[in-house]
Amino acid sequence: MASPAPGSLRGAGCVGEDGLTGYLYHSYMSEFAVSEARDRFAEVIEQAQRSGEPVYVTRRGRRVAVIVDAETYDRVVEVAEDAADRKELQAARSEDDYVPWEEVKADLGLG
């Protein structure tokens, strides 16, 4: 499949198992060459904010940066942190390196 022209809309995406794709790639994405993004920076930011979709910045046809609105970025960071926490918890449980919640409640007199 041929690459789209710089600044053009790209094809449809789907929600990934990681939950991130749904935040970043609902239907269309835009790509701009670095020079074009620099010349139209305010417009590129506005596009990312308005659409809630990422805007990719490319150099020599390779993606080098992504511009997303702040709300989307915050959600992505939250999902990534939650995934890391779940992974750490799973590792701790597999090593029996945790205190069960019921024991914590009993120790604190909450139970």
C-alpha positions as CSV (number, residue, x, y, z in Angstrom):
1,M,0.0,0.0,0.0
2,A,1.4,3.4,-1.0
3,S,2.1,6.0,1.6
4,P,-0.3,9.0,1.7
5,A,0.9,12.4,0.7
6,P,2.2,14.6,3.6
7,G,-0.6,16.3,5.4
8,S,-3.2,13.9,4.0
9,L,-5.6,11.8,6.0
10,R,-4.8,8.2,6.5
11,G,-6.9,5.0,6.7
12,A,-9.1,3.5,9.5
13,G,-7.7,1.9,12.7
14,C,-9.1,-0.2,15.5
15,V,-8.9,-0.5,19.2
16,G,-6.0,-2.6,20.4
17,E,-5.9,-5.0,23.3
18,D,-3.7,-2.6,25.2
19,G,-6.6,0.0,25.2
20,L,-4.3,2.7,23.8
21,T,-5.1,2.4,20.2
22,G,-8.7,3.5,20.8
23,Y,-7.5,6.7,22.3
24,L,-5.0,7.4,19.6
25,Y,-6.4,6.2,16.4
26,H,-10.2,6.2,15.9
27,S,-10.6,6.8,12.2
28,Y,-8.1,9.1,10.5
29,M,-4.5,10.3,11.1
30,S,-2.5,13.1,9.5
31,E,1.1,13.2,8.6
32,F,3.2,16.3,7.9
33,A,6.9,16.6,6.9
34,V,8.9,18.4,9.5
35,S,9.3,21.5,7.3
36,E,5.5,21.6,6.6
37,A,4.7,21.1,10.3
38,R,7.1,23.9,11.2
39,D,5.5,26.3,8.7
40,R,2.0,25.4,9.8
41,F,2.7,24.6,13.5
42,A,-0.4,26.5,15.0
43,E,-2.6,24.8,12.4
44,V,-1.1,21.3,13.2
45,I,-1.7,21.8,16.9
46,E,-5.3,23.0,16.3
47,Q,-5.9,19.9,14.1
48,A,-4.7,17.6,16.9
49,Q,-6.9,19.5,19.5
50,R,-10.0,19.6,17.3
51,S,-9.9,16.0,16.1
52,G,-8.4,14.4,19.2
53,E,-6.3,12.4,16.7
54,P,-2.5,12.2,16.5
55,V,-0.7,14.2,14.0
56,Y,2.5,12.5,12.9
57,V,5.6,14.5,11.9
58,T,8.0,12.8,9.4
59,R,11.5,13.3,8.3
60,R,12.5,11.7,5.0
61,G,9.3,9.6,5.1
62,R,9.9,8.2,8.6
63,R,7.9,9.2,11.6
64,V,9.9,11.2,14.1
65,A,7.3,12.8,16.4
66,V,3.6,12.8,17.2
67,I,1.5,15.7,18.3
68,V,-1.6,14.9,20.4
69,D,-3.9,17.1,22.4
70,A,-3.1,17.2,26.1
71,E,-6.3,15.3,27.2
72,T,-5.4,12.4,24.9
73,Y,-1.8,12.4,26.2
74,D,-3.0,12.3,29.8
75,R,-5.3,9.3,29.1
76,V,-2.5,7.5,27.3
77,V,-0.2,8.0,30.3
78,E,-2.9,6.9,32.7
79,V,-3.5,3.7,30.8
80,A,0.2,3.0,30.5
81,E,0.7,3.6,34.2
82,D,-2.3,1.3,35.0
83,A,-0.8,-1.4,32.8
84,A,2.6,-1.1,34.5
85,D,0.9,-1.4,37.9
86,R,-1.0,-4.5,36.9
87,K,2.2,-6.1,35.5
88,E,4.1,-5.3,38.8
89,L,1.3,-6.7,40.8
90,Q,1.2,-9.9,38.7
91,A,5.0,-10.3,39.2
92,A,4.7,-9.7,42.9
93,R,1.9,-12.3,43.2
94,S,3.9,-14.9,41.2
95,E,6.8,-14.4,43.7
96,D,4.5,-14.4,46.7
97,D,5.9,-10.9,47.4
98,Y,2.7,-9.2,48.6
99,V,0.4,-8.9,51.5
100,P,-3.3,-10.0,50.9
101,W,-5.8,-7.2,51.3
102,E,-7.7,-9.0,54.0
103,E,-4.5,-9.2,56.1
104,V,-3.8,-5.5,55.6
105,K,-7.4,-4.6,56.7
106,A,-7.0,-6.8,59.8
107,D,-3.7,-5.3,60.7
108,L,-5.2,-1.8,60.4
109,G,-8.3,-2.8,62.4
110,L,-10.6,-2.2,59.4
111,G,-11.9,-5.6,59.0
